[in-house]
Amino acid sequence: MPSSSAELPSPACTEELAPSQKVVFFASPGAGHLIPLVELARRLAVDHGLGVTVVTLTGMSNPATDAAVLSSLPASVATAVLPAVSLDDLPRGIGFGTLMFELVRRSLPHLRVLMEGPSGGPVTALVCDFFGTAALPLAAELGAQGYVFFPNSFALISIMRHIVELHGDAAPGEYRDLPDPFPLPGGPVLRHADLPDGFRDRTDPVYAYLVEEARRYGRADGFLVNSFEELEIAMAEKFKRDAEEGAFPPVYPVGPFVRSSSGEKSDELACLEWLDRQPEDSVVYVSFGSGGALSVEQTAELAAGLETSGHRFLWVVRMPSLDGNPCALGTIPGAMDDPLAWLPEGFLERTRGRGLAVAAWAPQVRVLSHPATAAFVSHCGWNSTLESVAAGVPMQKTNAAILTEVTSVALRPAARGDGLVTRDEIAAAVRELMEGEKGSAARCRARELRQAAARAWSPEGSSRRALGDVAGKWKEHLSTRMEG
């Protein structure tokens, strides 16, 4: 890698950073990270007149997908793509999380070139996401405010804080497991099985990166969370008290940021036309996100469970993971392969009329908002969670500890010791969600949270006020620097 910024190739920018465009958003790869960050950038540009540049990385994401997401930004928001960096020296078979952290770390010299470019005037704030806190020292060095955007929930920040506390007196290279069970502020108790990949085992190579990432949190000037107060009341109040006491940087709930509906396509129209023919509140929507892949065995169990449940369903089927890795990015076969071919023999014929299986993609925001959609079977990635909440649709998933215990909008079937959720558990959970008392309560609570999500971004809503406070701090910081 080049040793000085003078030797580095220039980032590919849509426009130079103008003096007013001094808030830089540094996105890590993946649509799940980029989509909410782009929505946040849009709000800051449109509602607060801040000039924003969204910076993306080369590698580990689909350039066409990134371009489609970025194309939705208003013209006042600039974009830049940092040049590629080499990862060839890393061991073969290294995990996705480790690759992500290394890609971000090795791209920092290119980010410096962009931020120090001949654009006139200082950068007032750098906003990185969960994987990008290695950029916080750069922000401090350049005199910019350093913020971390969490596309996830308050709960994940709580987990990261506990990692720091757990390793407070640890020797260099010493790593300690999170407790099992692990209580969070406000009552929810997580099992190790509920934790994201990389958090469950201190011997996982990515765990070391998580520890270092968490230790940098104290250097941040603040955090922006893609959540809202009424969704995670106890944790929001806990972080507010800690900020007032100086125990942790301020954390601002500024969500929910939900992607806009896409333009109509022929396959999108076919999917929605099928929903139009179904009775109101009768369809279970099944999708495990663009970054998640089920095993071949779990795909078969899910199919059997949906068939046995007797309920209508719309299932977005993606290629199964063939190597046991639940992350779909970079591990599944090519786009020309047909995921429907992996369904059990005769499944499509036996469920014709009652169910619709579509390959790889569906217009999720519009599906969740459709009157026929009653429930959502999901991996509960945070983007999917907020889309479900915004649409007032309850969820069912394998690990829904936070949603179950805090918000009561999710049901979670029991999994075997190896993590597999059997067909009987799936069928029973779907029936409970659609027919049972718990399902009825979850649907009622989901409708309440839909209204709460809308209130958060009303003219006097809590999230709108919180983002206004942050924008005001950034403008004040810029003014102070210019006067100095």
URNOR-V822014 format. One record per residue. N is the residue number from 1. SS is DSSP state (~ for helix, > for strand, _ for the rest). PSI is psi as a letter, one per 40 degrees, with the letter a starting at -180 (none if undefined). BURIAL is + if it has 24 or more other ideal C-beta (glycine too) atoms within 12 Angstrom, else -. Layout:
N;SS;PSI;BURIAL / N;SS;PSI;BURIAL
This chain:
1;_;i;- / 2;_;i;- / 3;_;e;- / 4;_;i;- / 5;~;d;- / 6;~;d;- / 7;~;e;- / 8;_;i;+ / 9;_;i;- / 10;_;i;- / 11;_;i;+ / 12;>;h;- / 13;>;i;+ / 14;_;d;+ / 15;_;i;- / 16;_;i;- / 17;_;h;+ / 18;_;i;- / 19;_;d;- / 20;_;e;+ / 21;_;g;+ / 22;_;e;+ / 23;>;h;+ / 24;>;h;+ / 25;>;h;+ / 26;>;h;+ / 27;_;h;+ / 28;_;i;+ / 29;_;i;+ / 30;_;h;+ / 31;~;d;+ / 32;~;d;+ / 33;~;d;+ / 34;~;d;+ / 35;~;d;+ / 36;~;d;+ / 37;~;d;+ / 38;~;d;+ / 39;~;d;+ / 40;~;d;+ / 41;~;d;+ / 42;~;d;+ / 43;~;d;+ / 44;~;d;+ / 45;~;d;+ / 46;~;d;- / 47;~;d;+ / 48;~;e;+ / 49;_;e;- / 50;_;h;+ / 51;_;h;+ / 52;>;h;+ / 53;>;h;+ / 54;>;h;+ / 55;>;h;+ / 56;>;i;+ / 57;_;i;+ / 58;_;h;+ / 59;_;i;+ / 60;_;e;+ / 61;_;i;+ / 62;_;h;- / 63;~;d;- / 64;~;d;- / 65;~;d;+ / 66;~;d;+ / 67;~;d;- / 68;~;d;- / 69;~;d;+ / 70;~;d;+ / 71;_;e;- / 72;_;e;+ / 73;_;i;+ / 74;_;i;- / 75;_;d;- / 76;_;e;+ / 77;_;h;+ / 78;>;i;+ / 79;>;i;+ / 80;>;i;+ / 81;>;h;+ / 82;_;i;+ / 83;_;i;+ / 84;_;i;- / 85;_;i;+ / 86;_;h;- / 87;_;e;+ / 88;_;d;- / 89;_;e;- / 90;_;i;- / 91;_;i;- / 92;_;i;- / 93;_;e;- / 94;_;i;- / 95;_;i;+ / 96;~;d;+ / 97;~;d;+ / 98;~;d;+ / 99;~;d;+ / 100;~;d;+ / 101;~;d;+ / 102;~;d;+ / 103;~;d;+ / 104;~;d;+ / 105;~;d;+ / 106;~;e;+ / 107;~;e;+ / 108;~;d;+ / 109;~;d;+ / 110;~;d;+ / 111;~;d;+ / 112;~;d;+ / 113;~;d;+ / 114;~;d;+ / 115;~;d;+ / 116;_;e;+ / 117;_;i;+ / 118;_;g;- / 119;_;e;+ / 120;_;h;- / 121;_;i;+ / 122;_;i;+ / 123;_;h;+ / 124;_;d;+ / 125;>;i;+ / 126;>;h;+ / 127;>;h;+ / 128;>;i;+ / 129;>;a;+ / 130;~;d;+ / 131;~;e;+ / 132;~;e;+ / 133;~;e;+ / 134;~;e;+ / 135;~;e;+ / 136;~;d;+ / 137;~;d;- / 138;~;d;+ / 139;~;d;+ / 140;~;d;- / 141;~;d;- / 142;_;e;+ / 143;_;e;+ / 144;_;i;+ / 145;>;h;+ / 146;>;h;+ / 147;>;i;+ / 148;>;h;+ / 149;>;h;+ / 150;>;h;+ / 151;_;e;+ / 152;_;a;+ / 153;_;i;+ / 154;~;d;+ / 155;~;d;+ / 156;~;d;+ / 157;~;d;+ / 158;~;d;+ / 159;~;d;+ / 160;~;d;+ / 161;~;d;+ / 162;~;d;+ / 163;~;d;+ / 164;~;d;+ / 165;~;d;- / 166;~;d;+ / 167;_;e;+ / 168;_;d;- / 169;_;e;- / 170;_;i;- / 171;_;i;- / 172;_;h;- / 173;_;e;- / 174;_;h;- / 175;_;i;+ / 176;_;i;- / 177;_;i;- / 178;_;i;+ / 179;_;i;- / 180;_;h;- / 181;_;i;- / 182;>;h;+ / 183;>;i;- / 184;_;i;+ / 185;_;h;+ / 186;_;e;+ / 187;_;d;- / 188;_;i;+ / 189;>;h;- / 190;>;h;+ / 191;_;i;+ / 192;~;d;+ / 193;~;d;+ / 194;~;e;+ / 195;_;i;+ / 196;_;i;+ / 197;_;i;+ / 198;_;d;+ / 199;_;e;+ / 200;_;d;+ / 201;_;h;- / 202;_;e;+ / 203;_;e;- / 204;_;h;+ / 205;~;d;+ / 206;~;e;+ / 207;~;d;+ / 208;~;d;+ / 209;~;d;+ / 210;~;d;+ / 211;~;d;+ / 212;~;d;+ / 213;~;d;+ / 214;~;d;+ / 215;~;d;+ / 216;~;e;+ / 217;~;d;+ / 218;~;e;+ / 219;~;e;+ / 220;_;i;+ / 221;_;e;+ / 222;>;i;+ / 223;>;i;+ / 224;>;h;+ / 225;>;h;+ / 226;_;g;+ / 227;_;a;+ / 228;_;i;+ / 229;_;d;+ / 230;_;e;+ / 231;_;d;+ / 232;_;g;+ / 233;~;d;+ / 234;~;d;+ / 235;~;d;+ / 236;~;d;+ / 237;~;d;- / 238;~;d;+ / 239;~;d;+ / 240;~;d;+ / 241;~;d;- / 242;~;d;+ / 243;~;d;- / 244;~;d;- / 245;_;e;- / 246;_;e;- / 247;_;e;- / 248;_;i;+ / 249;_;i;+ / 250;_;i;+ / 251;>;h;+ / 252;>;h;+ / 253;>;h;+ / 254;_;e;+ / 255;_;a;+ / 256;_;h;+ / 257;_;h;+ / 258;_;h;+ / 259;_;i;+ / 260;_;i;- / 261;_;i;- / 262;_;i;+ / 263;_;i;- / 264;_;h;- / 265;_;i;- / 266;~;d;- / 267;~;d;- / 268;~;d;+ / 269;~;d;- / 270;~;d;- / 271;~;d;+ / 272;~;d;+ / 273;~;d;- / 274;~;d;+ / 275;~;d;+ / 276;~;d;- / 277;_;e;- / 278;_;i;+ / 279;_;i;- / 280;_;h;- / 281;_;f;+ / 282;_;e;+ / 283;>;h;+ / 284;>;h;+ / 285;>;h;+ / 286;>;h;+ / 287;_;h;+ / 288;_;f;+ / 289;_;i;+ / 290;_;e;+ / 291;_;e;+ / 292;>;i;+ / 293;_;h;+ / 294;_;i;+ / 295;>;i;+ / 296;~;d;- / 297;~;d;- / 298;~;d;+ / 299;~;d;+ / 300;~;d;+ / 301;~;d;+ / 302;~;d;+ / 303;~;d;+ / 304;~;d;+ / 305;~;d;+ / 306;~;d;+ / 307;~;d;+ / 308;~;d;+ / 309;~;d;+ / 310;_;e;- / 311;_;i;+ / 312;>;i;+ / 313;>;i;+ / 314;>;h;+ / 315;>;h;+ / 316;>;h;+ / 317;>;h;+ / 318;_;i;+ / 319;_;h;+ / 320;_;i;+ / 321;>;h;+ / 322;_;e;- / 323;_;e;- / 324;_;e;- / 325;_;h;- / 326;_;e;+ / 327;>;h;+ / 328;_;d;+ / 329;_;h;+ / 330;_;e;+ / 331;_;e;+ / 332;_;i;+ / 333;_;i;- / 334;_;i;- / 335;_;e;- / 336;_;e;- / 337;_;i;- / 338;_;h;- / 339;~;d;+ / 340;~;d;- / 341;~;e;- / 342;~;e;+ / 343;_;i;+ / 344;_;i;+ / 345;_;h;- / 346;_;e;- / 347;~;d;+ / 348;~;d;+ / 349;~;d;- / 350;~;d;- / 351;_;e;+ / 352;>;h;- / 353;_;d;- / 354;_;d;+ / 355;>;i;+ / 356;>;h;+ / 357;>;h;+ / 358;>;i;+ / 359;>;h;+ / 360;_;d;+ / 361;_;i;+ / 362;_;i;+ / 363;_;g;+ / 364;~;d;+ / 365;~;d;+ / 366;~;d;+ / 367;~;d;+ / 368;~;d;+ / 369;~;e;+ / 370;_;h;+ / 371;_;d;- / 372;_;d;+ / 373;>;h;+ / 374;>;d;+ / 375;>;i;+ / 376;>;h;+ / 377;>;h;+ / 378;_;i;+ / 379;_;e;+ / 380;_;f;+ / 381;_;i;+ / 382;~;d;+ / 383;~;d;+ / 384;~;d;+ / 385;~;d;+ / 386;~;d;+ / 387;~;d;+ / 388;~;d;+ / 389;~;d;+ / 390;~;d;+ / 391;~;e;+ / 392;_;f;+ / 393;_;h;+ / 394;>;i;+ / 395;>;i;+ / 396;>;h;+ / 397;>;i;+ / 398;_;d;+ / 399;_;g;+ / 400;_;f;+ / 401;~;d;+ / 402;~;d;+ / 403;~;d;+ / 404;~;d;+ / 405;~;d;+ / 406;~;d;+ / 407;~;e;+ / 408;_;f;+ / 409;_;e;+ / 410;>;i;+ / 411;>;i;+ / 412;>;h;+ / 413;_;i;+ / 414;_;i;- / 415;_;i;- / 416;_;i;- / 417;_;d;- / 418;_;e;- / 419;_;e;+ / 420;_;h;+ / 421;_;h;+ / 422;_;i;+ / 423;~;d;+ / 424;~;d;- / 425;~;d;+ / 426;~;d;+ / 427;~;d;+ / 428;~;d;+ / 429;~;d;+ / 430;~;d;+ / 431;~;d;+ / 432;~;d;+ / 433;~;d;+ / 434;~;d;+ / 435;~;d;+ / 436;_;i;- / 437;~;d;- / 438;~;d;+ / 439;~;d;+ / 440;~;d;- / 441;~;d;- / 442;~;d;+ / 443;~;d;+ / 444;~;d;- / 445;~;d;+ / 446;~;d;+ / 447;~;d;+ / 448;~;d;- / 449;~;d;+ / 450;~;d;+ / 451;~;d;- / 452;~;d;+ / 453;~;d;+ / 454;~;d;+ / 455;~;d;- / 456;~;d;+ / 457;_;f;+ / 458;_;i;- / 459;_;d;- / 460;_;f;- / 461;_;i;+ / 462;~;d;+ / 463;~;d;+ / 464;~;d;+ / 465;~;d;- / 466;~;d;+ / 467;~;d;+ / 468;~;d;+ / 469;~;d;- / 470;~;d;+ / 471;~;d;+ / 472;~;d;- / 473;~;d;+ / 474;~;d;+ / 475;~;d;+ / 476;~;d;- / 477;~;d;+ / 478;~;d;+ / 479;~;d;- / 480;~;d;- / 481;~;d;- / 482;~;d;- / 483;~;d;- / 484;_;none;-
